[in-house]
Each structure stands twice: as C-alpha cells, then as structure tokens.
Amino acid sequence: MLKFYVDAYADMFGEELEKCGLSLAPSKIKKCRSFIDFKGFKKETQEEIAQNIRENKYTIIPLTYQEWYEFFENEIKSGNGVIFFSVSLKLLADNGNSLKKAFADLNKNYPNGTAILIDTQTVSRGTSEIAALTNIIYKKENNLDEALDFAESIIGRFVSVIALESTNGLKKSERFGYLMDKFTGASLNLKPIISIDTDGNFKILDKAKTFKTAVSRLYSNVQENGQNIADYTFSIVYFDAQKEAEALYKKFREVVNENEIRLVPMSLNNAILLGEKCVALTFHSKYNK
C-alpha cells in the first residue's frame, strides 16, 4: 500500500484530508510547559486558540532527524510505501536538512521499500492540493512514475500572499525574525503583506495602513502582477479573521466560479508561526487533471 502524507502546515484536516486520500505527518506543539497531541486542540474554541496565541502559550517544536526517521520507518516496516509532500524546505527551521537526511537513510536502509520526499516549494493549501491531485493521478493511472511526473509538472506554479495584523509573531521566529526586523512600517503600525513565490522564497511584498486594506490588497496584487483572475484557482485561508476572509471570497466570486475558489480555516501550526490575525491567498494557474 502506498500512503500519501502531508505536514501540519498544509491546511487540510479531518474529513477533507481523508476524502483526498491523505494522511497527516506528526506535529509537535508545546502549550506552556506541556506537549499536547495535535488532535487535542479540537477541544478549544477558535477564540481560546487566538487568545492563547496572543499570549504566546504555544510553541512549535521542529521534529528531529530521529523523529522523522522513526515515524516513516514504522510505515515501511508495516509494508507501506510513503510519499511525503512537505511545504517548501526553505521555510523549515534547518532548510529541511533533518527531513532530507531521514529520507536518504530510509532509502539506504530499506532499498526494497518506497520512501519519497517531495518539496512542494509552497505552503498552506498549495502543498495539500499538490498531494491530493497527485494521489488522483496515481489512482487513475495506477502508475507511480506518471503520478510523480504530474507532481513535478505542477510544482512551481503556486504563489501565496499573506496579509498580517502585525509582525510580532514572525519577529519571534528564528527563521523569519531577521526579515521582519527590516520591515520599515512596523514603527508606524503598518500591516505587512508577505509572499512566498514559486521557488519557495519568502519576502515582504507590500504594506497597508489597516488590516482590512491589507486583505483587499491580496486581490489587487493578483491584477497588478498581470494575472487574469479568471485563469487561476484560489484558496483563501484565514485565522481569527473570518469576516475579512469572507469579504475577500465574495470579491473573487464575482470573477471566478465556486469550483475555482475555496475558503478554509488556517492550520494551528501556521497560525502559531504567523502569530496574529491573518488572511492568506494561495493561487495557481489552471491545469487539466
């Protein structure tokens, strides 16, 4: 059996994850002094989670090489092949070196097994969509090579832009703090708009006076970069900003049909990383499945 995995930054969970034939890799989150199983957060309301994030009660602990290795080794020992679709390795704490080494050693130690690591070069819904569509091709053709060729053909087509209430969350990040220190609008309480391009690179794209304006810029940014909105598929992902996300969704629905846009809540991992109220827009050019 071949199992398709995504990580907790892929913004797909529960019934939707199962429907797409995907499984979730482990995530290690610390609340105050205790480690909590990821599923345990369902016991908390969105308001409680938002308040805990504002009070810095959650900490994401990167998995070690040994933890990655042992998790996927258990699958291989059980007779399963694994394909793990990771968010852009450039966004991981160690550029994905622990993860890459784990898969390299799995292939070395289990030459007759299947252990494939795919860098999706994107985040959020981009990662889960690449995984889901690749799984569709695999089931349709019953051919792993064709499925992997398809995955390669759509990687690099996803762009994400994110409107943030503030830079406070990312400033605390070892990975992105240096970039936020360069954000010149912080002293004026401007709202940053950041982007992750088709190569998985993270940068400050724009800034706005209010969060509402920053969210609306996610729409205008698509047009300003010369993209015809009707030619793209979109996912709007939000945390603690449902009203703003719904307004953005309504704006896109004036141009694209409901099959070409999704409105989904943000994963806890991404919300903790960003640290504040936020709305993200992930989009890609349409393609034939």
C-alpha positions in Angstrom: 0.0 0.0 0.0 1.2 3.5 -0.9 0.4 6.2 1.6 0.4 9.9 0.8 1.4 12.2 3.7 1.3 16.0 4.2 2.5 18.0 7.1 0.5 20.1 9.5 1.3 23.3 7.5 -0.8 22.0 4.6 -4.1 23.4 5.9 -6.1 20.3 5.2 -7.5 18.2 8.0 -10.3 15.9 9.1 -12.8 14.6 6.7 -11.4 16.6 3.8 -8.0 15.1 4.3 -9.4 11.6 4.4 -11.6 12.3 1.3 -8.5 13.2 -0.6 -6.7 10.0 0.5 -4.1 11.9 2.5 -2.6 11.3 6.0 -1.1 13.8 8.4 2.5 13.6 9.5 3.3 14.3 13.2 3.4 17.8 14.6 5.0 18.7 17.9 3.4 21.7 19.7 4.0 22.8 23.2 1.4 24.7 25.2 3.0 26.4 28.2 5.1 23.6 29.7 3.1 20.6 28.3 3.2 18.9 25.0 -0.3 18.4 23.6 -1.3 15.9 20.9 -2.3 17.9 17.8 -5.9 16.4 17.8 -6.3 17.8 21.3 -6.7 21.3 20.0 -10.2 20.5 18.8 -11.3 20.9 22.5 -10.5 24.6 22.3 -12.6 27.2 20.6 -11.2 29.5 17.9 -11.4 32.3 20.4 -9.5 30.4 23.0 -6.8 29.5 20.5 -6.5 33.1 19.3 -6.1 34.3 22.8 -3.5 31.7 23.6 -1.6 32.7 20.5 -1.7 36.3 21.5 -0.4 35.3 25.0 2.4 33.2 23.4 1.2 30.0 25.0 2.0 27.8 22.0 5.4 26.9 20.7 6.1 24.8 17.6 9.0 22.3 18.2 10.6 21.2 15.0 10.9 17.4 14.6 14.4 16.0 14.8 16.0 13.7 12.3 15.3 10.7 14.6 11.6 11.6 14.9 11.1 11.9 11.2 13.1 8.7 10.5 11.2 6.6 13.1 7.8 7.8 12.1 8.2 6.9 8.4 10.2 3.8 9.3 7.2 2.4 11.1 5.2 2.7 8.0 7.8 0.9 5.9 8.1 -1.8 8.4 4.4 -2.3 8.2 4.7 -2.9 4.5 3.6 0.6 3.3 5.3 2.8 0.9 5.3 6.5 1.8 5.3 9.8 -0.2 5.7 12.9 2.0 4.7 16.2 0.5 6.5 18.9 2.5 6.0 22.6 2.5 8.9 24.5 0.9 12.0 23.2 2.6 13.4 26.7 2.5 10.8 27.6 5.1 11.8 24.9 7.6 14.0 25.7 10.5 17.0 23.8 9.2 16.2 24.2 5.4 14.8 20.7 5.7 18.1 19.0 6.3 16.8 16.7 9.1 13.9 15.7 6.9 16.1 15.1 3.8 18.6 13.1 5.8 15.8 10.9 7.3 14.5 10.0 3.8 18.0 9.4 2.4 18.7 7.0 5.2 15.3 5.3 4.8 16.1 4.6 1.2 19.6 3.4 2.1 18.4 1.1 4.9 15.2 -0.2 3.1 16.2 -0.4 -0.6 13.1 -2.5 -1.4 10.8 -0.1 0.2 9.4 3.2 -1.1 10.2 6.5 0.7 9.8 9.6 -1.4 10.2 13.2 -0.2 8.6 15.9 -2.3 9.4 19.6 -1.8 6.3 21.4 -2.9 8.0 24.8 -2.9 4.9 26.3 -1.4 2.8 26.4 1.8 -0.7 26.1 3.1 -3.3 24.8 0.6 -0.7 24.6 -2.2 1.0 21.7 -0.5 -2.2 19.8 0.2 -3.5 20.4 -3.3 -0.4 19.1 -5.0 -0.6 16.0 -2.8 -4.3 15.5 -3.4 -4.1 15.8 -7.2 -1.0 13.6 -7.4 -3.0 10.9 -5.5 -5.8 11.3 -8.0 -3.4 10.6 -10.9 -1.9 7.7 -9.1 -5.2 6.0 -8.5 -6.4 6.8 -12.0 -3.3 5.5 -13.8 -2.1 3.0 -11.2 1.4 4.2 -12.1 3.7 5.9 -9.6 6.1 7.3 -12.2 3.2 9.0 -14.0 1.9 10.4 -10.7 5.3 11.8 -9.8 5.8 13.3 -13.2 2.4 15.1 -12.7 3.5 16.3 -9.3 6.7 17.7 -10.9 4.7 19.5 -13.6 2.6 21.4 -11.1 5.3 22.3 -8.5 6.4 25.8 -9.0 3.0 27.1 -10.1 1.7 28.1 -6.7 2.1 31.6 -5.2 1.0 32.6 -1.7 0.4 36.2 -0.4 -0.4 36.8 3.2 -1.9 39.8 5.0 -0.9 40.1 8.7 -2.3 42.2 11.5 1.2 42.7 12.8 4.8 41.4 12.6 5.0 40.4 16.2 4.6 36.7 15.6 7.2 36.4 12.9 9.7 38.6 14.8 9.9 35.8 17.4 10.7 33.2 14.7 14.3 32.2 14.4 13.6 31.6 10.7 11.9 34.9 9.8 12.8 37.3 12.6 15.6 38.9 10.6 13.3 39.7 7.7 10.7 41.3 10.0 13.4 43.4 11.6 13.8 45.0 8.2 10.1 45.8 7.9 10.2 49.6 7.9 6.5 50.1 8.6 6.5 48.4 12.0 7.0 51.6 13.9 4.1 53.2 12.1 1.9 50.2 12.9 1.5 49.4 9.2 0.2 46.0 8.2 2.7 43.8 6.2 1.8 41.7 3.2 4.3 38.9 2.6 4.7 36.5 -0.2 6.1 33.1 -1.0 6.9 32.8 -4.6 7.1 29.8 -7.0 10.6 29.0 -5.8 9.5 28.9 -2.1 11.2 32.2 -1.3 9.8 34.4 1.5 9.8 38.2 1.2 7.9 41.4 2.2 5.7 42.3 -0.7 3.7 45.4 0.4 2.3 47.2 3.4 -1.0 48.9 4.3 -2.4 51.3 6.9 -5.2 48.9 8.1 -5.6 45.1 8.2 -8.8 45.4 6.1 -6.8 47.3 3.4 -4.0 44.7 3.5 -6.5 41.9 2.9 -8.1 43.8 -0.1 -4.6 44.2 -1.5 -4.4 40.4 -1.8 -7.0 40.8 -4.6 -5.4 43.8 -6.3 -2.0 42.2 -6.1 -3.1 39.4 -8.5 -4.2 42.0 -11.0 -1.2 44.3 -10.6 1.1 41.4 -11.4 -0.6 40.9 -14.8 -2.6 37.8 -13.9 -6.1 37.4 -15.4 -8.1 36.3 -12.3 -10.4 34.1 -14.4 -7.4 32.0 -15.4 -6.5 31.0 -11.8 -7.7 28.8 -9.0 -7.6 30.3 -5.5 -7.7 29.3 -1.8 -8.4 31.8 0.9 -7.0 30.7 4.2 -7.7 32.6 7.4 -7.1 32.7 11.1 -9.1 34.9 13.5 -10.3 36.9 10.5 -13.3 35.1 9.1 -15.2 38.4 8.3 -12.3 39.8 6.3 -11.7 36.4 4.6 -15.4 36.1 3.6 -15.3 39.6 2.1 -12.3 38.6 0.0 -14.0 35.4 -1.1 -17.1 37.4 -2.2 -14.8 39.7 -4.3 -13.2 36.7 -6.1 -16.6 35.0 -6.6 -17.6 38.0 -8.8 -15.0 36.7 -11.3 -14.5 33.0 -10.7 -17.0 30.2 -10.1 -17.2 28.3 -6.8 -15.2 25.4 -8.2 -12.2 27.7 -8.6 -12.1 29.2 -5.1 -12.0 27.7 -1.6 -12.5 29.4 1.8 -10.8 27.4 4.6 -9.5 27.9 8.1 -5.8 28.1 8.7 -4.0 25.2 10.5 -2.9 25.8 14.0 0.8 25.4 13.0 0.6 28.2 10.5 -1.4 30.4 12.9 1.2 29.9 15.6 4.0 30.7 13.2 2.4 33.9 11.9 1.3 34.8 15.5 -1.6 37.2 14.7 -4.8 37.6 12.8 -4.1 36.8 9.2 -5.6 36.0 5.7 -3.6 34.1 3.1 -4.3 33.7 -0.6 -2.7 30.8 -2.4 -3.3 30.6 -6.2 -2.1 28.8 -9.3 -2.9 28.7 -13.0 -5.5 26.2 -14.0 -4.3 22.9 -15.4 -6.0 19.7 -16.8 -6.1 16.8 -14.4 
